[in-house]
Amino acid sequence: MIRLLLTSGRGPAECRIALGHVRRSITQEAVRLGIDIDCVDAAAPDVHGPGSAVLVLHGDGSELLARTWAGTIQWVSPSPVRPHHKRKNWFVSVVQLGPPPEAPRPVAPGEVRFETLRAGGPGGQHQNKTESAVRAVHLPTGLVVVAREERSQGRNKALALERLAALVRLAAEIEALGDRERSQAAHDNLERGRPVRRYHGPGFDPA
């Protein structure tokens, strides 16, 4: 399990919009690679989106994907909310967080709605073609995870419960003082001079 903190720092609305683009791009790349990904907003969103969020990656390739995104992301574009604003550079920071400080509490099956779906992802003829993949919704919080690695539906349900427990713990952890301090440090350490990726235009196209 790899956890990535996405933060717009103390940036304006445009940086929140950029964060939404970054979150969507990482999610799309993870899906292409067959990596399961969960998301928790780490700051109350406004009309332009959250100021920060945490992505949780599961599966082979998660560490490599995280390394390719860790750092500052630059978006060069006219402001989509202030047409006459002169500034065109907006920044988002991606930080890999350490593991949770303690094991998550179990999630009761009665708190979860399970949905089955056909397993997919890379693998060609070796893919699991049965409807063994599981989508699990944690009813008290609305958090959602997908588990597809195992070939049996029962084992994927157990895996989904573990992931939901971790996500519930993460949501609570975000509210705790320790995570607020780590998140604040990431906000303050946002480096604008050395972006690891650059995008441009309203379509958030790679530079």
C-alpha positions in Angstrom: 0.0 0.0 0.0 1.4 3.4 -1.1 -0.1 6.7 0.1 0.3 9.9 -1.8 -0.6 13.3 -0.4 -1.6 15.8 -3.1 -1.6 19.4 -1.8 -2.2 22.8 -3.4 -0.3 24.4 -0.6 -1.6 27.9 0.2 -2.3 28.5 -3.5 -5.5 30.1 -4.9 -8.5 28.4 -6.6 -6.5 27.7 -9.7 -4.2 25.4 -7.7 -7.2 23.5 -6.4 -8.3 23.0 -10.0 -4.8 21.9 -10.9 -5.0 19.4 -8.0 -8.1 17.9 -9.5 -6.3 17.5 -12.8 -3.3 15.8 -11.1 -5.6 13.4 -9.2 -7.5 12.5 -12.3 -4.2 11.9 -14.3 -2.7 9.7 -11.6 -6.0 7.7 -11.4 -6.1 7.2 -15.1 -2.4 6.1 -15.2 -3.1 3.7 -12.3 -6.1 2.2 -14.1 -4.0 1.7 -17.3 -1.4 -0.2 -15.2 -3.9 -2.3 -13.4 -3.2 -0.6 -10.0 -6.2 -0.2 -7.7 -6.5 3.3 -6.3 -8.6 4.8 -3.5 -9.0 8.5 -2.6 -9.8 10.5 0.5 -10.2 14.3 0.4 -7.9 15.7 3.1 -9.4 19.2 3.1 -12.9 20.5 2.8 -13.6 21.1 -0.9 -15.0 24.3 -2.3 -16.5 24.8 -5.7 -13.1 24.4 -7.2 -12.3 21.1 -5.4 -10.3 20.1 -2.3 -7.1 21.9 -1.3 -5.5 18.5 -0.7 -6.2 14.8 -1.0 -4.7 11.4 -0.3 -4.4 8.7 -2.9 -3.9 5.1 -1.8 -2.3 2.7 -4.4 -2.5 -1.1 -4.2 -0.7 -3.7 -6.3 2.4 -4.3 -8.3 3.9 -1.1 -9.8 2.5 1.2 -7.1 5.9 2.2 -5.8 7.2 3.0 -9.2 4.1 5.0 -10.1 4.4 7.0 -6.9 8.1 7.8 -7.6 7.3 9.2 -11.0 4.8 11.6 -9.5 6.5 12.6 -6.3 7.5 16.3 -6.3 6.1 19.5 -7.7 3.7 19.5 -10.6 3.5 22.7 -12.7 0.4 23.7 -14.7 0.9 26.5 -17.2 -2.4 27.9 -18.2 -4.5 31.1 -18.2 -6.7 31.2 -15.1 -10.0 29.4 -15.8 -11.7 31.5 -13.1 -10.0 34.9 -13.5 -9.8 35.5 -17.3 -7.8 38.8 -17.0 -5.4 37.6 -14.3 -1.7 37.8 -15.4 -0.5 34.8 -13.6 -0.3 31.6 -15.6 1.8 29.2 -13.4 0.0 27.0 -10.9 1.6 24.4 -8.7 0.6 21.2 -6.8 2.9 19.1 -4.6 2.8 15.2 -4.5 4.3 13.7 -1.3 4.6 10.0 -0.5 3.5 9.5 3.1 4.8 6.9 5.4 2.7 3.9 6.6 -0.1 4.5 9.1 1.1 4.6 12.7 -1.1 1.7 13.8 -3.3 -1.0 12.4 -6.8 0.1 11.3 -9.8 -1.1 13.2 -11.8 -3.8 11.5 -14.8 -2.7 9.4 -18.0 -4.6 10.2 -19.5 -6.4 7.2 -22.9 -4.9 8.1 -21.5 -1.4 7.4 -20.5 -2.4 3.8 -22.5 -2.8 0.6 -20.8 -5.2 -1.8 -21.2 -5.2 -5.6 -19.6 -7.8 -7.9 -18.1 -6.9 -11.2 -16.0 -8.6 -13.9 -12.3 -8.6 -13.0 -10.2 -6.7 -15.5 -6.8 -5.0 -16.1 -3.7 -6.1 -17.8 -3.0 -9.8 -18.5 -4.6 -10.7 -21.8 -5.7 -14.3 -21.9 -4.5 -14.7 -18.3 -7.1 -12.3 -16.9 -9.6 -13.5 -14.4 -12.8 -13.5 -16.6 -15.3 -14.4 -13.9 -17.3 -11.8 -11.8 -15.0 -12.2 -8.9 -14.0 -8.6 -8.5 -15.7 -6.7 -5.7 -16.6 -3.1 -5.2 -17.2 -2.3 -1.6 -19.0 0.9 -0.3 -18.6 1.8 3.4 -22.1 3.1 4.2 -21.3 5.4 7.2 -18.6 7.3 5.2 -19.3 6.7 1.5 -15.8 5.5 1.0 -15.4 3.1 -1.9 -12.7 0.5 -2.8 -12.3 -2.2 -5.5 -10.5 -5.5 -5.0 -9.8 -7.7 -8.0 -6.4 -9.4 -7.3 -7.8 -12.7 -6.0 -9.6 -15.3 -8.1 -12.4 -16.0 -5.6 -15.1 -13.5 -4.7 -14.8 -14.4 -1.1 -11.2 -13.5 -0.9 -11.7 -10.3 -2.7 -14.4 -9.4 -0.2 -12.0 -10.0 2.6 -9.4 -7.8 0.8 -11.9 -5.1 0.3 -12.8 -5.1 4.0 -9.1 -4.7 4.8 -8.7 -1.8 2.4 -11.9 -0.1 3.7 -10.5 -0.4 7.2 -7.3 1.3 6.1 -9.2 4.0 4.3 -11.5 4.7 7.3 -8.4 4.9 9.5 -6.8 7.3 7.0 -9.8 9.6 7.0 -9.6 9.7 10.8 -5.9 10.1 10.7 -6.2 13.2 8.5 -8.2 14.9 11.2 -5.6 14.0 13.9 -3.0 16.5 14.9 0.0 14.5 13.6 -1.3 14.3 10.1 -2.3 17.9 10.1 1.3 18.8 11.0 2.6 16.6 8.2 0.2 18.0 5.7 1.1 21.5 6.8 4.8 20.8 6.3 4.0 19.6 2.8 2.1 22.8 2.2 5.0 24.9 3.4 7.6 22.9 1.5 5.9 23.2 -1.9 8.8 23.9 -4.3 7.8 25.9 -7.3 11.3 26.1 -8.9 11.9 22.4 -9.8 8.8 20.7 -11.1 9.0 17.0 -11.9 6.2 17.3 -14.4 4.8 20.2 -16.5 1.4 20.5 -18.1 -0.2 23.3 -20.1 -3.5 24.6 -21.3 -7.1 24.0 -20.2 -6.8 20.4 -21.2 -3.9 19.7 -18.8 -1.7 18.4 -21.7 1.8 17.2 -20.9 4.4 19.8 -21.8 
